[in-house]
């Protein structure tokens, strides 16, 4: 689900993902760590102008 959210809006914040899914910070942090390992999901740029990238 996180992958679909990021593909739809690469500039979405981690907080907005938490709110959309109704989960806490730690859950999103753990999920993003797993997605980084599996799909190369990472955030590029500054917190104001950066965006999520899926490299695999």
C-alpha positions in Angstrom: 0.0 0.0 0.0 2.9 2.4 0.8 4.4 1.8 -2.7 1.1 2.8 -4.3 0.8 5.9 -2.1 4.4 6.9 -3.0 3.8 6.3 -6.8 0.7 8.4 -6.7 2.4 11.3 -4.8 6.2 11.1 -4.6 6.4 14.3 -2.5 4.1 13.0 0.3 5.5 13.2 3.8 6.1 10.3 6.1 3.5 11.9 8.5 0.9 12.0 5.7 1.5 8.3 5.0 1.0 7.6 8.7 -2.3 9.6 8.8 -3.6 7.9 5.6 -2.9 4.4 6.9 -3.8 5.2 10.5 -0.6 3.8 11.9 2.2 5.2 14.1 5.6 6.5 13.4 7.4 3.3 14.4 5.3 1.2 12.1 5.9 3.4 9.1 9.6 3.6 9.9 9.8 -0.3 10.0 7.8 -0.7 6.8 10.0 1.8 5.0 13.1 0.0 6.1 11.7 -3.2 4.6 10.7 -1.4 1.4 14.2 0.1 1.2 15.7 -3.4 1.3 13.2 -4.9 -1.2 12.4 -2.1 -3.6 15.1 0.5 -3.0 12.6 3.0 -1.7 14.4 6.1 -0.4 13.9 9.8 0.0 16.0 12.2 -2.0 16.4 15.9 -1.4 15.5 18.2 1.5 12.5 17.7 3.6 10.7 20.6 1.9 11.5 19.9 -1.8 12.6 16.3 -1.9 10.6 13.2 -3.0 10.4 9.5 -2.6 12.2 7.3 -5.2 11.6 3.7 -6.0 14.8 2.4 -7.6 14.0 -1.3 -8.2 
